[in-house]
Amino acid sequence: MTQIAPSIVDFLPFRLSAVIVFVRSLPGVPLAPEGKSKRKSCQLAVDGQIFNFRSCFRCYLREMRILIVEDNLVLADKIAAALRQTDHAVDMVHDGEDALNLVLQETFDLLILDLSLPGLDGIEILKTVRGRQINLPVMILTARGNLDERVAGLDAGADDYMVKPFELSELEARARALLRRNIGKRNPYITVGKLSFNSVDRSVTIDGQPVSLTPRERGVLEILLLNVSQVTSKEKIALHLFGFDDEASVKSIELYISRLRKKIASGDVEVRTIRGLGYMIDE
């Protein structure tokens, strides 16, 4: 039976012993009687039991993510697959109103925005985002390609403007440039002991020597370093590593932690287990 809570706060504290699955997440959309709305609030499955939230779990966590707003599902899937190959966590929305709700309630590192959307036009989304003083890099990706439309998009607050059709490699390069520009506003290097993490290219070194990590291991290390000297729960790590539609096994987090410990042991960095709470790296 599905249980309903107005926010994640009403669900805490909880013990997550099996699997986290985000069935569908459209934060900020009120629950409606079945059959009267196609939208759902955030749904979280824990040990086979479904919980609905009017406020999404991710709104309480800081993550590095890309949001694609594109009503062409095939195109959105292709872009998302390419960006995920470079270790980025990617989510997709195909309706303008749902996209605006998501952007206003969560924190993303890049928004790839189509203009011709059902529900709400992309320019209106962009104007609202900028009007709320949200510092989010925005790349417009649209078939509207004449000069006046490009100028209007950039004047509305877009950081980049690409016209369809386009080369996927160029989109990836432009996305990297926007992410680098945003990250460049803070020190890109996180150093603990002999270990250094470059948040621009996400490389890891110990005493200047490169350390080979899998994308998942690098993601675990990243969130621990971003929360250095603080306890990071398995749930938070899972939400950092996996998108809304991914299945995240808590046991897999334990495996990544075990492998990571071995690979960074020579860097005078210890990943401590805080029993019942999570993991922590001390400076």
Phi, psi and chi 1 to 4 in degrees:
 res  aa     phi    psi   chi1   chi2   chi3   chi4
   1 MET       -  136.2  178.5  178.0  177.7      -
   2 THR   -78.8  128.6  -59.8      -      -      -
   3 GLN  -103.1  154.1  -61.9 -169.6   18.5      -
   4 ILE  -122.9  133.3  -60.3  173.6      -      -
   5 ALA  -133.3  141.8      -      -      -      -
   6 PRO   -68.1  -25.1   21.5  -32.2      -      -
   7 SER  -157.9  170.7   77.2      -      -      -
   8 ILE   -65.5  -25.0 -169.9   64.7      -      -
   9 VAL   -59.2  -35.6  176.1      -      -      -
  10 ASP   -70.7  -11.2  -61.9  -54.6      -      -
  11 PHE   -98.8  -15.4 -171.3   55.6      -      -
  12 LEU   -94.1  151.0  -63.5  176.0      -      -
  13 PRO   -80.4  150.3   30.8  -34.4      -      -
  14 PHE  -136.4  158.7   66.9   90.7      -      -
  15 ARG  -110.6  120.3  -62.5 -174.6   63.2 -175.2
  16 LEU  -100.6  109.4 -175.2   58.2      -      -
  17 SER  -110.5   -8.3   58.9      -      -      -
  18 ALA  -129.0  -91.4      -      -      -      -
  19 VAL  -136.2  138.8  174.3      -      -      -
  20 ILE   -99.8  130.3  -57.5  171.7      -      -
  21 VAL  -136.9  119.8 -179.8      -      -      -
  22 PHE   -87.1  108.9  -80.1   92.3      -      -
  23 VAL   -71.2  -51.2 -179.0      -      -      -
  24 ARG  -157.7  140.6  177.6 -177.3  -70.8 -178.7
  25 SER  -129.0  112.4 -176.7      -      -      -
  26 LEU  -132.1   77.1  -62.1  174.8      -      -
  27 PRO   -59.4  149.8   -6.8   12.5      -      -
  28 GLY    86.7   -5.3      -      -      -      -
  29 VAL   -95.8  116.2 -179.2      -      -      -
  30 PRO   -61.8  149.9  -18.4   30.4      -      -
  31 LEU   -68.4  137.8  -70.4  172.2      -      -
  32 ALA  -124.1  157.6      -      -      -      -
  33 PRO   -56.0  144.7  -23.9   33.6      -      -
  34 GLU   -56.2  133.7 -171.8  173.4   -5.6      -
  35 GLY    92.3  -13.3      -      -      -      -
  36 LYS  -100.0   -9.2  -66.8 -171.1  177.5 -179.2
  37 SER  -149.9  142.4  174.2      -      -      -
  38 LYS   -85.6   -8.9  -66.1 -178.3  179.6  179.2
  39 ARG   -91.6  153.4  -59.7  173.6 -175.5  170.8
  40 LYS  -131.0  156.5  -64.6 -179.3 -179.2  178.9
  41 SER   -79.5 -177.3   66.0      -      -      -
  42 CYS   -64.2  131.7  177.7      -      -      -
  43 GLN  -116.1  132.6  -70.7 -173.0  -22.0      -
  44 LEU  -124.3  125.4  179.1   66.3      -      -
  45 ALA  -101.0  122.1      -      -      -      -
  46 VAL  -126.8  117.8 -179.6      -      -      -
  47 ASP    52.4   38.6  -73.2  -17.2      -      -
  48 GLY    82.9   -2.5      -      -      -      -
  49 GLN  -104.3  132.5 -169.5  172.5   23.6      -
  50 ILE   -94.8  131.4  -57.2  -65.2      -      -
  51 PHE  -119.9  133.5  -66.7   83.6      -      -
  52 ASN  -102.1  141.7  -80.6  -39.9      -      -
  53 PHE  -128.8  136.4  -58.9   97.8      -      -
  54 ARG   -77.3  -19.9  -71.3 -170.9  171.8   91.1
  55 SER  -118.7  132.9  -63.9      -      -      -
  56 CYS   -75.6  143.7 -178.8      -      -      -
  57 PHE   -53.9  -39.7 -165.3    1.4      -      -
  58 ARG   -65.5  -20.1  -68.1 -178.3 -176.3  -83.6
  59 CYS   -66.0  -16.4  -59.0      -      -      -
  60 TYR   -96.5    0.9  -65.2   85.9      -      -
  61 LEU  -127.6  146.3  -56.2  173.8      -      -
  62 ARG   -94.9  122.6  173.6   67.0 -178.9  100.4
  63 GLU  -132.1  158.8  -59.9 -179.7   59.0      -
  64 MET   -98.8  110.8  -60.8 -176.7   66.7      -
  65 ARG  -144.8  160.1  -52.1 -170.0   65.4   77.6
  66 ILE  -118.0  135.5  -63.8  174.0      -      -
  67 LEU  -112.4  126.9  176.7   63.9      -      -
  68 ILE  -104.9  123.5  -61.2  171.2      -      -
  69 VAL  -113.4  102.5 -176.7      -      -      -
  70 GLU  -153.7  125.3  168.7   62.8   61.8      -
  71 ASP   -84.1   -9.9   64.2  -22.6      -      -
  72 ASN   -84.8  102.5 -176.4  -36.3      -      -
  73 LEU   -62.9  -38.2  -85.7   61.7      -      -
  74 VAL   -64.5  -45.9  173.7      -      -      -
  75 LEU   -64.5  -43.8  177.8   58.6      -      -
  76 ALA   -59.4  -42.6      -      -      -      -
  77 ASP   -62.6  -39.9  -75.1  -21.0      -      -
  78 LYS   -65.5  -43.5  -72.4 -177.4  178.5  179.1
  79 ILE   -64.3  -45.1  -62.7  171.3      -      -
  80 ALA   -61.7  -42.9      -      -      -      -
  81 ALA   -62.0  -41.1      -      -      -      -
  82 ALA   -65.1  -43.6      -      -      -      -
  83 LEU   -70.8  -33.3  -66.2  173.5      -      -
  84 ARG   -67.1  -27.0  -74.8  170.8 -178.4  148.6
  85 GLN   -65.4  -21.9  -73.0  -64.6  -44.0      -
  86 THR  -101.3   26.6   55.0      -      -      -
  87 ASP    76.3    5.5  -62.8  -11.5      -      -
  88 HIS   -80.6  144.1  -63.8  -59.0      -      -
  89 ALA   -86.4  125.4      -      -      -      -
  90 VAL  -126.1  134.5 -178.8      -      -      -
  91 ASP  -123.6  156.3  -69.0  -57.9      -      -
  92 MET  -129.6  143.7  -64.7  178.8  -73.0      -
  93 VAL  -135.8  144.0  177.6      -      -      -
  94 HIS  -117.6    7.0  -49.0  -63.7      -      -
  95 ASP  -131.2  138.7  175.4   89.5      -      -
  96 GLY   -63.4  -43.5      -      -      -      -
  97 GLU   -65.9  -42.3  -69.1 -177.4    4.3      -
  98 ASP   -64.1  -37.7  -65.7  -25.4      -      -
  99 ALA   -62.8  -44.4      -      -      -      -
 100 LEU   -64.4  -42.8 -177.3   58.0      -      -
 101 ASN   -56.4  -43.1  -76.1  -27.0      -      -
 102 LEU   -66.9  -45.5 -163.9   55.2      -      -
 103 VAL   -64.9  -36.2  170.3      -      -      -
 104 LEU   -73.8  -21.7  -66.4 -179.8      -      -
 105 GLN  -105.2  -18.4  -66.7 -162.4   43.5      -
 106 GLU  -122.4  172.3  -62.5 -159.8   39.9      -
 107 THR  -113.9  122.8  -56.7      -      -      -
 108 PHE  -119.1  162.5  -67.9   92.2      -      -
 109 ASP   -98.6  -16.8  -68.3  -81.5      -      -
 110 LEU  -159.1  138.2  175.1   63.0      -      -
 111 LEU  -116.8  120.8  171.6   62.3      -      -
 112 ILE  -102.2  114.1  -62.0  177.2      -      -
 113 LEU  -122.8  119.5  178.6   65.8      -      -
 114 ASP   -77.1  157.3 -171.8   14.9      -      -
 115 LEU   -98.3  -40.1  -64.5 -176.3      -      -
 116 SER   -88.2   93.4  -59.6      -      -      -
 117 LEU  -124.5  148.9  -64.0  165.0      -      -
 118 PRO   -70.6  144.5   23.8  -32.0      -      -
 119 GLY    92.9  -50.2      -      -      -      -
 120 LEU  -160.5  131.9 -172.4   65.0      -      -
 121 ASP   -68.2  146.6 -174.7   80.6      -      -
 122 GLY   -60.1  -36.1      -      -      -      -
 123 ILE   -63.1  -38.9  -70.3  -67.1      -      -
 124 GLU   -65.6  -38.7  -66.4  -54.8  -46.8      -
 125 ILE   -59.1  -48.3  -65.3  173.3      -      -
 126 LEU   -62.2  -43.7 -177.3   55.2      -      -
 127 LYS   -62.9  -38.8  -72.0 -179.8  177.5  178.6
 128 THR   -66.8  -43.1  -58.3      -      -      -
 129 VAL   -60.0  -47.0  168.0      -      -      -
 130 ARG   -69.3  -34.5  -66.4  -50.4 -175.4 -141.0
 131 GLY   -64.9  -27.3      -      -      -      -
 132 ARG   -87.5    4.9  -62.5  -72.2 -173.0   91.1
 133 GLN    62.2   35.3  -55.5  -64.1  -48.5      -
 134 ILE   -85.7  118.4  -62.4  174.3      -      -
 135 ASN   -85.8   78.5 -175.6   24.3      -      -
 136 LEU  -123.8  120.4  168.9   64.9      -      -
 137 PRO   -60.6  131.4  -21.9   33.2      -      -
 138 VAL  -125.1  126.4  177.4      -      -      -
 139 MET  -110.9  118.0  177.5 -165.7  -62.2      -
 140 ILE   -80.2  133.6  -70.9  177.3      -      -
 141 LEU  -131.0  106.0 -176.6   63.3      -      -
 142 THR  -150.8  163.4 -179.7      -      -      -
 143 ALA   -86.2   -9.0      -      -      -      -
 144 ARG   -75.7  103.4  -57.6 -179.2 -168.5  174.8
 145 GLY  -118.8    2.1      -      -      -      -
 146 ASN   -76.0  165.9   68.6   46.8      -      -
 147 LEU   -59.3  -45.3  178.2   59.6      -      -
 148 ASP   -61.5  -39.4  -71.2  -17.9      -      -
 149 GLU   -69.1  -38.8  -70.6  168.3  -32.7      -
 150 ARG   -65.1  -42.7  -63.8 -160.8  -56.0  -88.7
 151 VAL   -63.4  -42.1  170.0      -      -      -
 152 ALA   -63.0  -40.2      -      -      -      -
 153 GLY   -65.0  -43.9      -      -      -      -
 154 LEU   -69.4  -38.3  -67.0  169.9      -      -
 155 ASP   -67.6  -26.8  -77.0  -13.5      -      -
 156 ALA   -75.2  -11.9      -      -      -      -
 157 GLY   123.1    7.3      -      -      -      -
 158 ALA   -70.4  147.0      -      -      -      -
 159 ASP   -91.7  -21.7  -61.9  -82.9      -      -
 160 ASP  -153.9  159.7 -160.5   -4.8      -      -
 161 TYR  -143.4  118.1 -163.7  110.2      -      -
 162 MET  -119.8  141.3  -74.7 -167.2   71.1      -
 163 VAL  -107.2  135.4  178.2      -      -      -
 164 LYS   -78.3  145.3  -57.1  172.9 -175.8  175.7
 165 PRO   -73.6  159.5   28.3  -34.6      -      -
 166 PHE  -144.9  164.5   61.0   93.3      -      -
 167 GLU   -91.2  130.3  -67.8  -66.6  -27.0      -
 168 LEU   -60.5  -36.0 -163.9   55.1      -      -
 169 SER   -64.0  -35.3   57.8      -      -      -
 170 GLU   -69.5  -40.7 -178.2 -177.4   -1.4      -
 171 LEU   -60.3  -44.2 -177.6  142.4      -      -
 172 GLU   -59.9  -43.1  -67.4  179.4   70.2      -
 173 ALA   -64.3  -42.4      -      -      -      -
 174 ARG   -67.7  -36.2  -68.5 -169.8 -178.2 -152.4
 175 ALA   -63.6  -43.1      -      -      -      -
 176 ARG   -60.7  -40.4  -73.0 -165.4  -62.4  -89.9
 177 ALA   -63.5  -43.2      -      -      -      -
 178 LEU   -65.7  -39.9  -70.3  176.1      -      -
 179 LEU   -66.3  -40.4  -70.7  168.0      -      -
 180 ARG   -62.7  -42.0  -78.4 -162.6  -55.9  -90.4
 181 ARG   -62.2  -41.0 -170.7 -176.2  -51.9  166.7
 182 ASN   -69.7  -44.0 -162.9   40.5      -      -
 183 ILE   -65.9  -31.7  -69.8  172.0      -      -
 184 GLY   -63.5  -12.8      -      -      -      -
 185 LYS   -71.8  -13.1  -64.1  174.8 -177.0  177.5
 186 ARG  -129.5  167.2   60.4 -178.8 -173.2  -91.8
 187 ASN   -61.8  120.0 -173.8   -9.8      -      -
 188 PRO   -75.2  -11.5   27.4  -34.6      -      -
 189 TYR  -102.5  133.1  -68.5   94.6      -      -
 190 ILE  -116.7  120.9  -55.5  173.1      -      -
 191 THR  -122.1  128.9  -58.1      -      -      -
 192 VAL  -136.0  123.5  177.5      -      -      -
 193 GLY    60.0 -130.7      -      -      -      -
 194 LYS   -91.2   -1.1  -60.2  176.7 -177.7  178.2
 195 LEU   -93.5  138.5 -177.0  145.1      -      -
 196 SER  -131.2  132.9  179.8      -      -      -
 197 PHE  -116.5  122.8 -179.2   86.6      -      -
 198 ASN   -94.3  110.7 -175.2  -23.4      -      -
 199 SER   -76.6   -6.9   59.0      -      -      -
 200 VAL   -80.7  -57.1  174.5      -      -      -
 201 ASP  -101.8    0.7   60.9   15.3      -      -
 202 ARG    61.2   32.6  -54.6 -173.7   76.5 -116.7
 203 SER   -88.4  153.7   61.6      -      -      -
 204 VAL  -126.0  132.2 -179.4      -      -      -
 205 THR  -132.0  152.8   59.5      -      -      -
 206 ILE  -126.3  119.3  -68.3  178.1      -      -
 207 ASP    53.8   36.1  -88.8  -17.4      -      -
 208 GLY    82.3   -5.5      -      -      -      -
 209 GLN   -96.6  133.4  -61.6  -58.2  -49.9      -
 210 PRO   -64.7  143.2   21.8  -31.6      -      -
 211 VAL  -112.3  127.9  178.3      -      -      -
 212 SER   -86.1  114.4  178.4      -      -      -
 213 LEU  -125.2  148.7  -60.3  177.8      -      -
 214 THR   -73.9  162.0   67.2      -      -      -
 215 PRO   -54.8  -40.4  -29.1   36.6      -      -
 216 ARG   -67.8  -42.1  -62.6  -63.7 -166.6 -160.1
 217 GLU   -63.3  -40.4  -67.9  163.5   -3.8      -
 218 ARG   -65.3  -36.9 -170.0  158.7   48.0 -116.0
 219 GLY   -65.0  -40.6      -      -      -      -
 220 VAL   -63.0  -46.8  171.1      -      -      -
 221 LEU   -60.7  -41.9  177.7   61.6      -      -
 222 GLU   -58.7  -49.2  179.0 -179.8   37.7      -
 223 ILE   -70.1  -31.5 -167.5  168.6      -      -
 224 LEU   -67.3  -39.9  -69.0  175.0      -      -
 225 LEU   -71.2  -33.4  -69.7  174.1      -      -
 226 LEU   -69.6  -17.7  -72.6  171.0      -      -
 227 ASN  -122.4   38.5  -64.8  -83.9      -      -
 228 VAL   -57.0  139.6   69.7      -      -      -
 229 SER    69.2   10.4  -62.0      -      -      -
 230 GLN  -122.8  149.6  -59.0  177.3   39.1      -
 231 VAL   -77.2  130.6  178.2      -      -      -
 232 THR  -115.1  122.2  -56.1      -      -      -
 233 SER   -75.3  161.3   68.1      -      -      -
 234 LYS   -61.3  -36.5  -68.9  179.3 -177.2  177.9
 235 GLU   -63.1  -42.2  -64.4   81.3   16.6      -
 236 LYS   -67.9  -39.1 -173.1  171.0 -177.7  177.9
 237 ILE   -62.4  -43.7  -66.3  173.0      -      -
 238 ALA   -61.0  -40.8      -      -      -      -
 239 LEU   -71.0  -25.2  -71.5  169.6      -      -
 240 HIS   -74.9  -33.0 -178.8   78.3      -      -
 241 LEU   -87.7  -31.2  -68.1 -178.5      -      -
 242 PHE  -118.3  146.6  -58.2   97.6      -      -
 243 GLY   -78.4  177.2      -      -      -      -
 244 PHE   -56.7  -38.8  -71.5  137.3      -      -
 245 ASP   -95.1    2.8  -61.5  -37.0      -      -
 246 ASP   -85.1  153.2  -65.9  -32.1      -      -
 247 GLU   -98.2  122.6 -173.8  172.0  -64.2      -
 248 ALA  -114.2  108.4      -      -      -      -
 249 SER   -83.8  129.5  167.7      -      -      -
 250 VAL   -63.3  -34.4  172.2      -      -      -
 251 LYS   -62.8  -31.8  -71.8 -172.4  177.5 -179.9
 252 SER   -66.6  -33.1   68.7      -      -      -
 253 ILE   -62.0  -42.5  -56.6  -60.2      -      -
 254 GLU   -60.8  -38.0  -63.2  172.1   -5.9      -
 255 LEU   -66.7  -43.8  177.9   61.4      -      -
 256 TYR   -62.9  -39.8  -62.2  140.7      -      -
 257 ILE   -62.3  -44.4  -70.8  -73.4      -      -
 258 SER   -60.7  -46.1  175.9      -      -      -
 259 ARG   -66.4  -39.8  -68.8  175.3  178.0  172.3
 260 LEU   -63.5  -42.5 -178.4   62.3      -      -
 261 ARG   -55.1  -44.2  -80.1  176.9  171.0  145.6
 262 LYS   -66.4  -38.6  -65.7  176.1 -177.9  177.3
 263 LYS   -76.5  -24.3  -67.9 -175.2  176.8 -177.9
 264 ILE  -110.7   10.8   65.9  172.7      -      -
 265 ALA   -58.5  -34.5      -      -      -      -
 266 SER   -76.2   -4.2   62.4      -      -      -
 267 GLY   -95.4   13.2      -      -      -      -
 268 ASP    57.1   37.2  -67.0  -23.1      -      -
 269 VAL  -122.9  125.9  178.6      -      -      -
 270 GLU  -115.0  127.0  179.5 -174.5    3.1      -
 271 VAL   -91.5  105.9  179.7      -      -      -
 272 ARG   -88.0  141.4  -64.0  171.2   51.9 -159.8
 273 THR   -94.2  121.7  -61.7      -      -      -
 274 ILE  -101.5  101.2  -50.0  -59.5      -      -
 275 ARG   -53.1  128.4 -171.6  173.7  -63.0  -81.7
 276 GLY    82.0   -7.8      -      -      -      -
 277 LEU  -120.7  -42.7  -64.2  176.2      -      -
 278 GLY   150.4 -139.5      -      -      -      -
 279 TYR  -131.6  159.2  -56.4   97.9      -      -
 280 MET  -153.9  141.5 -179.5  172.3   67.4      -
 281 ILE  -111.0  128.8  -74.3  179.7      -      -
 282 ASP   -95.0  148.4  -71.5  -39.4      -      -
 283 GLU   -73.3      -  -70.8 -168.6   89.0      -
